Amino acid sequence: MARSVDDWTERLTDALTTSVEHAQAILTNDPEVQDWLRPAALEAAMHLQGGHDPIAAAQAYGDLLDGLHRTLPHLIEAVAAVTGGHGRLDVDWRPMTPEYSRLNLTFRLGVKPDLLVRLKEIEEGAIEALLTSLVAHLPPGDPFPGRPHRVRAVLLAGGHAIGLELQASSGGDRSQDRYSLKAQGGHWSDPYPLLQTTQALHQGLSS
């Protein structure tokens, strides 16, 4: 039996509490997805007949996306609901090894995030707590000089989607942490300390 929108929404929401990568793996390996993805990716690859025609490849990829929407409409709807309409499903199609094709979550921000986070209250205390929570997702250990550890997230708040990036140049000194922001259609901001980033987010989301 095909999963309902509610089933997919719950499954995706639970998986995203770990990471976007984990959610992508959960979706890709779901039996309902695999029943469609494996044969569809293989058939698309066979249509290329071992060639490298970019037009044929683009057509095959487009057919895959159409097939995804036709075959798994409840999943498509769930992704839109969970991401507030800011994310969508894409097929990472690998024509040379179609069995390794997978589903990816992409975002209109143009950010490839590690996390999807939500802010329910637009208050400075809640914003600061959310920003500091990103620390738990940094790689372990001290970063190399000049190569800070990074973690990226898409923040959903009040109908907006904002890119966040935490840069940590020390494994233990949180005073050196810096945050950058990215709005729809914009570029990453200069990195700022926690307090300034909290204030900038609060001002931007409150206006």
C-alpha positions as CSV (number, residue, x, y, z in Angstrom):
1,M,0.0,0.0,0.0
2,A,1.3,3.4,-0.9
3,R,2.1,5.8,1.9
4,S,-0.2,8.7,2.6
5,V,0.9,12.3,2.7
6,D,0.8,12.1,6.5
7,D,2.9,9.0,6.6
8,W,5.6,10.6,4.4
9,T,5.4,13.8,6.4
10,E,6.0,12.0,9.7
11,R,8.8,9.9,8.2
12,L,10.6,12.9,6.7
13,T,10.2,15.1,9.7
14,D,11.7,12.4,12.0
15,A,14.6,11.8,9.6
16,L,15.4,15.6,9.3
17,T,15.9,15.8,13.1
18,T,19.2,14.0,12.4
19,S,20.4,15.7,9.2
20,V,19.4,16.3,5.6
21,E,21.8,13.6,4.5
22,H,20.1,11.1,6.8
23,A,16.7,12.1,5.4
24,Q,17.8,11.7,1.8
25,A,19.1,8.2,2.7
26,I,15.8,7.3,4.4
27,L,13.8,8.4,1.4
28,T,16.1,6.8,-1.2
29,N,16.1,3.4,0.6
30,D,12.4,3.3,1.3
31,P,10.9,0.3,-0.5
32,E,8.2,2.3,-2.2
33,V,10.8,4.6,-3.6
34,Q,13.1,1.8,-4.6
35,D,10.3,0.0,-6.5
36,W,10.2,3.0,-8.8
37,L,13.7,4.4,-8.7
38,R,15.8,1.3,-9.6
39,P,14.0,0.3,-12.8
40,A,13.3,3.9,-13.8
41,A,17.0,4.9,-13.4
42,L,18.1,1.8,-15.3
43,E,15.6,2.4,-18.1
44,A,16.7,6.0,-18.5
45,A,20.4,4.9,-18.7
46,M,19.6,2.3,-21.3
47,H,18.0,5.0,-23.5
48,L,21.4,6.6,-23.7
49,Q,22.9,3.5,-25.3
50,G,26.3,4.1,-23.8
51,G,26.6,7.5,-25.5
52,H,27.2,11.0,-24.2
53,D,24.6,13.0,-26.0
54,P,23.7,15.9,-23.7
55,I,20.3,16.4,-25.3
56,A,19.4,12.7,-24.8
57,A,20.7,12.9,-21.2
58,A,18.7,16.0,-20.4
59,Q,15.6,14.3,-21.9
60,A,16.1,11.2,-19.8
61,Y,16.6,13.2,-16.7
62,G,13.5,15.2,-17.3
63,D,11.5,12.0,-17.9
64,L,12.8,10.7,-14.5
65,L,11.6,13.8,-12.7
66,D,8.2,13.5,-14.4
67,G,8.1,9.9,-13.3
68,L,8.9,10.8,-9.8
69,H,6.0,13.3,-9.6
70,R,3.6,10.8,-11.3
71,T,4.6,7.8,-9.2
72,L,5.1,9.4,-5.7
73,P,2.8,12.4,-5.5
74,H,2.2,12.0,-1.8
75,L,5.9,12.2,-1.2
76,I,6.2,15.3,-3.3
77,E,3.4,16.9,-1.3
78,A,5.0,15.9,2.0
79,V,8.3,17.5,1.0
80,A,6.6,20.7,0.1
81,A,4.7,20.7,3.5
82,V,7.8,19.9,5.6
83,T,10.0,22.5,3.9
84,G,7.3,25.2,3.8
85,G,7.4,25.2,0.0
86,H,11.1,26.1,0.0
87,G,12.4,22.6,-0.8
88,R,11.8,20.0,-3.5
89,L,12.9,16.5,-4.4
90,D,15.5,15.9,-7.1
91,V,16.9,12.8,-8.6
92,D,20.7,12.4,-8.4
93,W,20.7,10.2,-11.5
94,R,23.9,8.3,-12.3
95,P,23.6,6.9,-15.8
96,M,26.9,5.0,-15.6
97,T,25.8,3.3,-12.4
98,P,22.0,3.7,-12.3
99,E,21.7,1.4,-9.3
100,Y,23.4,4.1,-7.2
101,S,20.9,6.8,-8.2
102,R,19.3,8.5,-5.2
103,L,16.8,11.2,-4.1
104,N,18.1,14.5,-2.9
105,L,16.4,17.5,-1.1
106,T,17.2,20.8,-2.8
107,F,16.3,24.3,-1.7
108,R,15.4,27.4,-3.6
109,L,17.9,29.3,-1.5
110,G,20.7,27.6,-3.5
111,V,22.1,26.2,-0.2
112,K,23.2,22.6,0.2
113,P,22.5,22.3,3.9
114,D,23.5,19.8,6.6
115,L,20.4,20.6,8.6
116,L,16.8,21.9,8.3
117,V,15.9,23.9,11.4
118,R,12.7,25.8,12.4
119,L,12.2,28.8,14.6
120,K,8.7,29.0,16.2
121,E,9.2,32.2,18.2
122,I,10.9,35.2,16.6
123,E,12.6,36.3,19.9
124,E,16.2,36.9,20.5
125,G,16.5,34.2,23.1
126,A,15.0,31.6,20.8
127,I,17.2,32.8,17.9
128,E,20.4,32.6,20.0
129,A,19.5,29.1,21.3
130,L,18.9,27.9,17.7
131,L,22.2,29.3,16.5
132,T,24.2,27.8,19.4
133,S,22.5,24.5,18.8
134,L,24.4,24.2,15.5
135,V,27.6,23.6,17.5
136,A,26.5,20.1,18.2
137,H,26.7,19.3,14.5
138,L,30.3,20.4,13.9
139,P,32.9,17.8,13.1
140,P,34.8,16.6,16.1
141,G,38.3,17.8,17.1
142,D,40.2,21.1,16.4
143,P,40.1,22.5,12.8
144,F,43.3,23.1,10.9
145,P,44.5,26.8,11.0
146,G,42.7,28.8,8.4
147,R,40.3,26.0,7.7
148,P,37.4,26.4,10.1
149,H,34.8,23.6,10.7
150,R,31.5,24.5,9.1
151,V,27.9,23.4,9.3
152,R,25.2,24.8,7.1
153,A,21.4,24.9,7.7
154,V,18.3,26.2,6.1
155,L,16.2,28.1,8.7
156,L,12.4,28.2,8.3
157,A,10.7,31.0,10.2
158,G,7.5,33.0,9.6
159,G,7.2,31.8,6.0
160,H,10.8,32.8,5.2
161,A,13.8,30.5,4.4
162,I,17.3,31.8,5.4
163,G,20.6,30.1,5.0
164,L,22.8,29.8,8.0
165,E,26.5,28.9,8.2
166,L,28.5,28.4,11.4
167,Q,32.2,28.6,11.1
168,A,34.2,27.4,14.0
169,S,38.0,28.1,14.1
170,S,38.4,26.4,17.5
171,G,37.3,23.1,18.8
172,G,36.4,24.5,22.2
173,D,36.5,28.3,22.3
174,R,33.0,29.3,21.3
175,S,33.8,33.0,21.4
176,Q,35.6,32.5,18.1
177,D,32.5,31.1,16.4
178,R,31.2,33.2,13.5
179,Y,27.9,33.0,11.6
180,S,27.0,34.0,8.0
181,L,23.5,34.5,6.6
182,K,22.0,34.1,3.1
183,A,18.6,35.3,2.0
184,Q,16.7,34.2,-1.1
185,G,18.5,35.5,-4.2
186,G,21.4,37.0,-2.1
187,H,24.9,36.1,-1.3
188,W,26.4,34.9,2.0
189,S,27.0,37.8,4.4
190,D,30.3,38.4,6.1
191,P,30.7,36.3,9.2
192,Y,29.7,37.9,12.5
193,P,29.8,36.8,16.2
194,L,26.8,35.2,17.8
195,L,25.3,38.4,19.3
196,Q,25.4,40.4,16.1
197,T,24.0,37.5,14.1
198,T,21.2,37.1,16.6
199,Q,20.3,40.8,16.4
200,A,20.4,40.8,12.6
201,L,18.2,37.7,12.3
202,H,15.7,39.2,14.8
203,Q,15.5,42.5,13.0
204,G,15.2,40.8,9.6
205,L,12.5,38.3,10.7
206,S,10.5,41.0,12.6
207,S,10.3,43.5,9.8
